[in-house]
């Protein structure tokens, strides 16, 4: 014990809380920009370009939402989780359940899709890779709250 009643512990947590808040704010902004990009693609493009850009952006959005939920997770873990989620949703389409739900709900249609399409699996990888790359460029101060290795000065 430090003899100061443990007062040093909260000061270590405060920067982590601020960093987590920063990650959540950046991720929420990224989610909004991703939705706007998706709407823009749908408004100005059609065919395969719009479809596959939408697939990639779907995974980018899931990755951004993962950062809002788990700001301390490493960017590669968030991208991997987003990819796994996207693949799971796509594979679920093989059951026909999403198609049935999509007939009754616009939200289900947006989140679950309706028809399995094997090339979508590749475009989800592109989206996850893009999201991870953007996280790497944005920098450790905004993307890895609590995940940076501790140095002797921060102990």
N, C-alpha and C positions, 0 to 999 in steps of 0.2 A: 504494500500500500504506500502511497506517496506521502501520507501524513496530512494531506489537504482535503481529506474526506472524499477523494475520488473526483475532484473538480476537473481534472485533466481529461477525463473520459468524454464528457459532453462536448468539449471543444474539438475533439477529434471527430465526433459525429456530425457536428454542424456543417463542416465543409462537404461531407458526404451527402447530407440532406440537400444542400444547395446544389450540388452537382446532379443529384437525382432529379431535382426539380427542373434544372436546366435541360437534362436529357428528355424529360417528359415534355417540356415546352417545345423543344426542337422537333421531337417525334410527332407531336400533335400538329405542328405546322407542316411537317412533311406529309402527314396523312391528308391534310386539307389540300396541299399542292398535288398529291397523287390523285385524289378524287377529281380535282379540276383538270389535271392532265388527261385522265380517263374520259371525262366529259368532252374535252377538246378533241381528243382522237375520234370519238364517236361522231362529233359534229362535223369534222372536216375530212374524215377519211372513211373508207368503207372496205369491204372485202377482207382479205387475209391480213392486211396491214392493221386494220382496226381490231380484228379479232385477236391476233397474236400480241399486239401492243396491250390490249386489254388484259390478256392472260398474264403478261409480265407485270403490269401495273397492279393486278390483283395481289400478287405475291409481295410486291413492294409495299402495298397498303397493309397487308398482314404483318409484315416486318415492322413497319412503323407503329402499328398497334401493339405489337409485342414489346417494343421499346417503351411505350407508355405504361404498359402493365409491369414490365420487368426492367427498369432503367439500369439496374446494376449488372445485367447479363452482358456478356461479351457480344460484340456485333456478329461474330461468326455463329454464335449460339442462337441469336435471334434470327439470323438469316436461315440457319438450318431448321429452326422450328417453323418458320414461315413456309419454307419449302415442303417440309413434312406435312403441314396442315393443307397446303394447296394440293399436294399429291393425294392426300387422304380424301379430300373433297372430290377430286377428279375420279378417283377409283370408286368412290361411293356412287358415282353416276352409273356405274355398271349395274347397280341393283335396281334402278328405276325409281327408287324412292325420291331422289331430288326432282325428277321429272314430274312425279305426281304432286309433290309439294309446290313446285313452280307453277302448276296450273291454277293453284288456289291463292298464291301469295307472290306479290312482286318482290318482296324482301327475300323470300326463299329463292326466287329466280336469280336475284343479284348475288346472293351469298353462295348458293349451292349449284347454280347452273342447272342444266337438264340432261345434256347428252355427252357421253364420254367421247373424247377426241384425243387419240394418242399423242399427236404433236403438241398438245397443250402441256404435257409433262416437261418437254424441253423448254418451252417458253417460261414456265415457272422457275426453272433453273436460271434462265437469263434474268428474271426479275430478282431472284434471291441474290445472284451475283452482283447485280447493279446496286441493290440496297446495301449489301456488305461493302462494296467499293465506296459508295457515298459515305457510309459510316467511317470508313478508314480515312477518307479525305477530310471530313469534318473535323476529325481530331479526337484524341483521347480525352480532352477536357470536357467535351460534350457528349461523347458516346460511351464511355466506360466508367461511369461513376462507381467508385468503390472497387474497380477491377484492376486499376493500375498497380503494379508491384510496389510494395513499400520500400522506401529507401531508409537508410539508417537515420536520416534527418527527419523522416515523418513518423518515427516510432516514438 
